[in-house]
Structures are given as structure tokens and as C-alpha cells.
Amino acid sequence: MKDDAHASEPRRETAPPPTSAELFSGFLLLGLTGFGGVLPLARAMAVDRRRWLSAAEFTDLLGLCQFLPGGNIINMSVAIGLRFRGLAGALAALVGLIAAPTAIVVALGVIYDRFHNDPTVRHVFAGLAAAAAGLLIAMAARIALPLRARPVAIVVAALCFVAIALLRLPLLPTMLVLAPLGVLATWRFEARRPEA
């Protein structure tokens, strides 16, 4: 049966599965270049540049990673590494992702602790926060594009936005309600649709 959920996504050739070394180097560069806003760059790396995943596969994997405890990008690196190279790939991707940023965070913490009263340092950190917010908004828009052909997914995403962003409901209870609702609604209304 044809997968109607991903029918509107253009078919692209994916690259051969990455080696553990490629997973390490890909996520190492990601950790170095995407400081403060790695998720949008993870999509660009895994989908656009290296073609390890399709846009729909990335969106589906991100949905799972957001539901799991822990940071989304950490979960994503482990999931991608595990998918292609098992435990060794998961470790390679995870270590690649966190090695350089950990060193940078420690260095920035030392700088901030020493110079946090300096107005220039405060302005630099405020600018970094604004850039990270912009990256997050851009990522949300790109992640939403594959959902445009999935009405159930759009409704669940809208309910989640209203619950968390507008009503300020706690994340865990919201996800515990919406995740099963999304799975059930997708199974009921999308998975049972006849082939086009």
C-alpha cells in the first residue's frame, strides 16, 4: 500500500548509509557550527547536504525524539546513529555532537563569570539569544512543510501549540494526551485511506 502521508514529498535519491566515522564528523561539524540552534542545521545536514534521510523521515524521527526525555538534538543524533550503525553509530554521533560544544560552553562560562557586568558581553549574549530564536522559528516552518498533506498532523500540531504556547499547560501532561490522540487519529483517518 502506498504511503499517502508522504505522497506529496518529492522523491529524492538518498545517499548510501553513513559510516561511524561519517556520523562522528557530521555531528562534530554540526556541534561546532550550530551552537545554540543545532536542530535546524541538523535537518540541513541530514536531509539536504548528506541526504541520509528524506524530509518526511526526518520529521517523523524528530517527532519521536521530541516525545522522548532529553534534548531533541541529543536524541536525534543517537537515533540517526543507531539507525545506520547500531550502538557504535549512536556513540559516534553523540560524541561528535557534544565534544566541541562542551568545551565551548565551559570556556564561555568562564568568560561570562569573569566579565558578566560588562555591557558589551551582555549585548553579545542577548544577540545570541535572538539568533537562536530566529533559527527555532525557521526550523518550525521547515518541519511543518511535510505535514501540509497530513490534515490530522496539522490539527494535532495546532492543538499542541495552543496548549503549550497559549494556555501554558505543562509539557508532559500535554504530550501524554496528544501523542496517543495523534497516533489514534492518524491510524483512524490517514492509514486507512484507500490508495489514490
PyMOL commands that set and color helices and strands:
alter all, ss='L'
color gray80, all
select helices_A, chain A and resi 4-6+20-33+38-49+55-67+72-115+119-149+151-166+171-190
alter helices_A, ss='H'
color red, helices_A
deselect
rebuild
show_as cartoon
